[in-house]
Amino acid sequence: MSSIYTEKVFDHFRNPRNMGKMENPDGVGKVGNPKCGDIMVIYIKVKNEKIFDIKFQTFGCTAAIRSYPV
């Protein structure tokens, strides 16, 4: 039986990049889907008017976890 997800999607699910909560962020964004329960929080730090660091936390299904900013 074939999967509806590609191997690249599973790779990002198994090995997420830039994941975790950030201490003392300059900005925080939160979005969610109340129907299915997926939630994403994005943290950024800005230095010299440019994004210096970015991290995320995603709670939900495989597709939700894969759809973070890369």
Secondary structure, DSSP 8 states (H G I E B T S, - for coil): ---SS-HHHHHHHHS-SSBS--SS-SEEEEEE-TTT--EEEEEEEEETTEEEEEEEEEES-HHHHHTS--
